[in-house]
Amino acid sequence: MNHEEPTEHSGLSERAGELLGRQEGIALDFKESVSALSAEDLVAFANTEHGGVVLLGVRELRDSRGMQLAEIVGCEVGDKAKLNILGKAESCVPPVEVRVILENGDGGKPFLRVEIPPGRNRPYCTSGGTYKVRGDARNEALTPDKLLSLFLETENARFVNRFREAASDLEGSLLEVKKKLVEEMGDIYRQVDSLRASLEKNNSTPGIDNL
């Protein structure tokens, strides 16, 4: 997902065109309306390694061979619909990051593309405490083992990041200490040189006994 991408397209974006040619799967889901999107859908994608996309206003069809097809039926795309989606994302624990993009705005049947990146704070659950993960074209319950694995994975990543930050801070501190020591040693050497010069001068001055 390109974060510089506009949030509205008058026609179909290249990404939307590509997604409409695919079948539902671990990273893609079709919903006919905004109301069909649930918090469970959002946490399910956020709990995966690669995230996913939900196309709202798109219907799943089957051809004579049983192959899945995507048909644009359109859906509500105004601010109310977008706030509805963002509200569901905010209700998740922790809140799920989403990006809502208007597609086919001038095409007669506009629809919404909801991009859900992989969560940085997995595992995610709904406000009711339901943990889901996206499987093969459906949401699946997170088993205790998988839930623990996701938790440990996230905590491990946090630990590594904290360790790197601490190491970087320590390296900066050590460089600062080294710089300070070099400056102080320089001052000491200058004082020693000054004292040596003074002593040499005194030793070379004739004493009273030599007068």
C-alpha beads as a LAMMPS data file, in Angstrom:
LAMMPS data file: protein, C-alpha beads

211 atoms
210 bonds

1 atom types
1 bond types

-500.0 500.0 xlo xhi
-500.0 500.0 ylo yhi
-500.0 500.0 zlo zhi

Masses

1 110.0

Atoms # bond

1 1 1 0.000 0.000 0.000
2 1 1 1.338 3.376 -0.999
3 1 1 0.824 5.921 1.781
4 1 1 1.042 8.733 -0.779
5 1 1 -1.916 7.313 -2.692
6 1 1 -4.945 9.638 -2.850
7 1 1 -7.971 8.614 -0.810
8 1 1 -10.322 9.016 -3.795
9 1 1 -10.221 7.714 -7.372
10 1 1 -12.690 8.893 -10.008
11 1 1 -12.296 5.555 -11.799
12 1 1 -10.618 2.308 -10.834
13 1 1 -7.101 2.503 -9.459
14 1 1 -4.568 0.033 -10.771
15 1 1 -4.607 -1.771 -7.429
16 1 1 -8.407 -2.060 -7.375
17 1 1 -8.424 -3.428 -10.917
18 1 1 -5.875 -6.049 -9.934
19 1 1 -7.821 -7.029 -6.801
20 1 1 -11.099 -7.392 -8.698
21 1 1 -9.414 -9.959 -10.914
22 1 1 -8.452 -12.119 -7.952
23 1 1 -10.383 -14.564 -5.820
24 1 1 -11.035 -14.140 -2.134
25 1 1 -8.256 -15.558 -0.022
26 1 1 -5.967 -14.985 2.927
27 1 1 -5.343 -11.359 1.906
28 1 1 -8.627 -10.384 0.193
29 1 1 -12.307 -10.288 1.067
30 1 1 -15.432 -8.969 -0.706
31 1 1 -18.400 -7.436 1.121
32 1 1 -21.572 -6.105 -0.492
33 1 1 -22.081 -3.317 2.040
34 1 1 -20.370 -1.297 4.745
35 1 1 -22.581 -2.885 7.391
36 1 1 -21.281 -6.318 6.379
37 1 1 -17.803 -5.371 7.570
38 1 1 -17.203 -6.359 11.188
39 1 1 -14.508 -5.733 13.771
40 1 1 -13.715 -9.456 13.514
41 1 1 -12.780 -8.948 9.844
42 1 1 -10.391 -6.153 10.784
43 1 1 -8.623 -8.018 13.596
44 1 1 -8.414 -11.142 11.428
45 1 1 -6.374 -9.308 8.779
46 1 1 -4.361 -7.293 11.319
47 1 1 -3.307 -10.538 13.012
48 1 1 -1.726 -11.891 9.808
49 1 1 1.852 -11.380 8.718
50 1 1 0.949 -9.444 5.562
51 1 1 -2.400 -7.782 6.364
52 1 1 -5.124 -7.636 3.734
53 1 1 -7.813 -5.745 1.839
54 1 1 -11.600 -5.677 2.022
55 1 1 -13.574 -4.386 -0.971
56 1 1 -16.932 -3.017 0.174
57 1 1 -19.637 -2.821 -2.497
58 1 1 -18.341 -5.865 -4.351
59 1 1 -20.274 -9.108 -4.714
60 1 1 -18.835 -12.592 -5.081
61 1 1 -20.201 -14.580 -8.041
62 1 1 -19.459 -17.987 -9.544
63 1 1 -19.252 -18.731 -13.245
64 1 1 -20.405 -21.947 -14.919
65 1 1 -17.100 -23.585 -14.031
66 1 1 -17.420 -22.653 -10.376
67 1 1 -14.728 -20.004 -10.588
68 1 1 -15.188 -16.959 -8.391
69 1 1 -15.903 -13.616 -10.032
70 1 1 -16.150 -10.138 -8.536
71 1 1 -19.076 -7.886 -9.457
72 1 1 -19.168 -4.225 -8.443
73 1 1 -22.579 -3.486 -6.917
74 1 1 -21.620 -0.240 -5.179
75 1 1 -22.192 0.872 -1.602
76 1 1 -22.539 3.960 0.542
77 1 1 -19.278 5.916 0.283
78 1 1 -19.961 9.177 2.140
79 1 1 -18.390 10.433 5.352
80 1 1 -20.899 8.482 7.450
81 1 1 -19.779 5.213 5.872
82 1 1 -16.101 6.032 6.329
83 1 1 -16.635 7.022 9.970
84 1 1 -18.509 3.754 10.487
85 1 1 -15.462 1.805 9.284
86 1 1 -13.013 3.882 11.320
87 1 1 -15.223 3.456 14.384
88 1 1 -15.064 -0.329 14.037
89 1 1 -11.288 -0.144 13.691
90 1 1 -11.004 2.037 16.798
91 1 1 -13.172 -0.372 18.797
92 1 1 -10.603 -3.153 18.370
93 1 1 -8.077 -3.866 21.139
94 1 1 -5.649 -2.351 20.442
95 1 1 -7.127 -0.161 17.661
96 1 1 -6.480 -1.504 14.158
97 1 1 -4.861 0.753 11.588
98 1 1 -6.911 1.039 8.378
99 1 1 -6.952 3.200 5.269
100 1 1 -10.267 3.807 3.487
101 1 1 -10.087 4.627 -0.230
102 1 1 -12.944 5.555 -2.569
103 1 1 -12.884 3.687 -5.873
104 1 1 -14.884 4.280 -9.067
105 1 1 -16.130 7.604 -7.720
106 1 1 -17.494 8.772 -11.078
107 1 1 -18.325 5.335 -12.406
108 1 1 -21.942 5.097 -11.267
109 1 1 -21.200 2.309 -8.779
110 1 1 -18.620 3.645 -6.322
111 1 1 -17.187 1.285 -3.722
112 1 1 -14.664 1.399 -0.884
113 1 1 -11.291 -0.270 -0.563
114 1 1 -10.224 -0.859 3.028
115 1 1 -6.518 -1.526 3.400
116 1 1 -5.462 -3.246 6.641
117 1 1 -1.684 -3.479 7.127
118 1 1 -0.192 -6.203 9.331
119 1 1 -0.558 -5.090 12.938
120 1 1 2.449 -3.884 14.864
121 1 1 0.875 -4.804 18.213
122 1 1 -0.455 -8.290 17.599
123 1 1 -2.498 -10.058 18.756
124 1 1 -5.633 -7.954 18.177
125 1 1 -9.125 -8.736 19.385
126 1 1 -12.589 -7.218 19.229
127 1 1 -13.985 -5.160 22.089
128 1 1 -15.757 -8.347 23.183
129 1 1 -12.458 -10.230 23.456
130 1 1 -12.756 -12.298 20.261
131 1 1 -9.445 -13.186 18.609
132 1 1 -9.505 -14.032 14.894
133 1 1 -6.944 -14.541 12.147
134 1 1 -7.495 -14.642 8.394
135 1 1 -7.324 -18.106 6.914
136 1 1 -8.042 -19.335 3.401
137 1 1 -10.900 -16.980 2.405
138 1 1 -12.398 -16.986 5.904
139 1 1 -11.758 -15.811 9.439
140 1 1 -10.553 -18.459 11.861
141 1 1 -10.380 -18.535 15.647
142 1 1 -6.920 -18.060 17.107
143 1 1 -5.917 -21.161 19.037
144 1 1 -4.203 -20.649 22.412
145 1 1 -0.892 -21.814 20.920
146 1 1 -1.139 -19.398 17.990
147 1 1 -2.261 -16.604 20.288
148 1 1 0.749 -17.163 22.545
149 1 1 3.026 -17.362 19.506
150 1 1 1.778 -14.005 18.192
151 1 1 2.201 -12.433 21.611
152 1 1 5.754 -13.724 22.003
153 1 1 6.590 -12.654 18.449
154 1 1 5.438 -9.105 19.158
155 1 1 7.197 -8.949 22.511
156 1 1 10.384 -10.303 20.943
157 1 1 10.262 -7.608 18.255
158 1 1 9.715 -4.958 20.915
159 1 1 12.641 -6.283 22.939
160 1 1 14.923 -6.239 19.886
161 1 1 13.882 -2.671 19.075
162 1 1 14.422 -1.558 22.677
163 1 1 17.813 -3.299 22.725
164 1 1 18.859 -1.555 19.516
165 1 1 17.737 1.805 20.874
166 1 1 19.580 1.191 24.145
167 1 1 22.710 0.080 22.282
168 1 1 22.507 3.174 20.099
169 1 1 22.076 5.410 23.148
170 1 1 24.943 3.611 24.887
171 1 1 27.160 4.019 21.834
172 1 1 26.328 7.721 21.774
173 1 1 27.053 7.976 25.499
174 1 1 30.371 6.134 25.110
175 1 1 31.406 8.453 22.289
176 1 1 30.510 11.416 24.467
177 1 1 32.521 9.984 27.375
178 1 1 35.459 9.267 25.076
179 1 1 35.356 12.819 23.736
180 1 1 35.251 14.197 27.274
181 1 1 38.185 11.992 28.353
182 1 1 40.247 13.078 25.349
183 1 1 39.548 16.722 26.174
184 1 1 40.461 16.207 29.843
185 1 1 43.622 14.267 28.943
186 1 1 44.544 17.077 26.590
187 1 1 44.177 19.579 29.420
188 1 1 46.321 17.364 31.674
189 1 1 49.052 17.051 29.021
190 1 1 49.033 20.810 28.506
191 1 1 49.350 21.376 32.247
192 1 1 52.230 18.864 32.452
193 1 1 54.000 20.530 29.504
194 1 1 53.530 23.916 31.142
195 1 1 54.890 22.617 34.451
196 1 1 57.848 20.939 32.712
197 1 1 58.656 24.147 30.860
198 1 1 58.458 26.087 34.099
199 1 1 60.761 23.626 35.875
200 1 1 63.256 23.671 33.028
201 1 1 63.265 27.463 33.092
202 1 1 63.872 27.494 36.839
203 1 1 66.662 24.939 36.539
204 1 1 68.408 26.981 33.848
205 1 1 68.316 30.246 35.872
206 1 1 71.659 30.844 37.802
207 1 1 71.251 30.588 41.561
208 1 1 72.597 33.024 44.154
209 1 1 75.551 30.710 44.917
210 1 1 76.701 31.081 41.320
211 1 1 76.838 34.850 41.347

Bonds

1 1 1 2
2 1 2 3
3 1 3 4
4 1 4 5
5 1 5 6
6 1 6 7
7 1 7 8
8 1 8 9
9 1 9 10
10 1 10 11
11 1 11 12
12 1 12 13
13 1 13 14
14 1 14 15
15 1 15 16
16 1 16 17
17 1 17 18
18 1 18 19
19 1 19 20
20 1 20 21
21 1 21 22
22 1 22 23
23 1 23 24
24 1 24 25
25 1 25 26
26 1 26 27
27 1 27 28
28 1 28 29
29 1 29 30
30 1 30 31
31 1 31 32
32 1 32 33
33 1 33 34
34 1 34 35
35 1 35 36
36 1 36 37
37 1 37 38
38 1 38 39
39 1 39 40
40 1 40 41
41 1 41 42
42 1 42 43
43 1 43 44
44 1 44 45
45 1 45 46
46 1 46 47
47 1 47 48
48 1 48 49
49 1 49 50
50 1 50 51
51 1 51 52
52 1 52 53
53 1 53 54
54 1 54 55
55 1 55 56
56 1 56 57
57 1 57 58
58 1 58 59
59 1 59 60
60 1 60 61
61 1 61 62
62 1 62 63
63 1 63 64
64 1 64 65
65 1 65 66
66 1 66 67
67 1 67 68
68 1 68 69
69 1 69 70
70 1 70 71
71 1 71 72
72 1 72 73
73 1 73 74
74 1 74 75
75 1 75 76
76 1 76 77
77 1 77 78
78 1 78 79
79 1 79 80
80 1 80 81
81 1 81 82
82 1 82 83
83 1 83 84
84 1 84 85
85 1 85 86
86 1 86 87
87 1 87 88
88 1 88 89
89 1 89 90
90 1 90 91
91 1 91 92
92 1 92 93
93 1 93 94
94 1 94 95
95 1 95 96
96 1 96 97
97 1 97 98
98 1 98 99
99 1 99 100
100 1 100 101
101 1 101 102
102 1 102 103
103 1 103 104
104 1 104 105
105 1 105 106
106 1 106 107
107 1 107 108
108 1 108 109
109 1 109 110
110 1 110 111
111 1 111 112
112 1 112 113
113 1 113 114
114 1 114 115
115 1 115 116
116 1 116 117
117 1 117 118
118 1 118 119
119 1 119 120
120 1 120 121
121 1 121 122
122 1 122 123
123 1 123 124
124 1 124 125
125 1 125 126
126 1 126 127
127 1 127 128
128 1 128 129
129 1 129 130
130 1 130 131
131 1 131 132
132 1 132 133
133 1 133 134
134 1 134 135
135 1 135 136
136 1 136 137
137 1 137 138
138 1 138 139
139 1 139 140
140 1 140 141
141 1 141 142
142 1 142 143
143 1 143 144
144 1 144 145
145 1 145 146
146 1 146 147
147 1 147 148
148 1 148 149
149 1 149 150
150 1 150 151
151 1 151 152
152 1 152 153
153 1 153 154
154 1 154 155
155 1 155 156
156 1 156 157
157 1 157 158
158 1 158 159
159 1 159 160
160 1 160 161
161 1 161 162
162 1 162 163
163 1 163 164
164 1 164 165
165 1 165 166
166 1 166 167
167 1 167 168
168 1 168 169
169 1 169 170
170 1 170 171
171 1 171 172
172 1 172 173
173 1 173 174
174 1 174 175
175 1 175 176
176 1 176 177
177 1 177 178
178 1 178 179
179 1 179 180
180 1 180 181
181 1 181 182
182 1 182 183
183 1 183 184
184 1 184 185
185 1 185 186
186 1 186 187
187 1 187 188
188 1 188 189
189 1 189 190
190 1 190 191
191 1 191 192
192 1 192 193
193 1 193 194
194 1 194 195
195 1 195 196
196 1 196 197
197 1 197 198
198 1 198 199
199 1 199 200
200 1 200 201
201 1 201 202
202 1 202 203
203 1 203 204
204 1 204 205
205 1 205 206
206 1 206 207
207 1 207 208
208 1 208 209
209 1 209 210
210 1 210 211
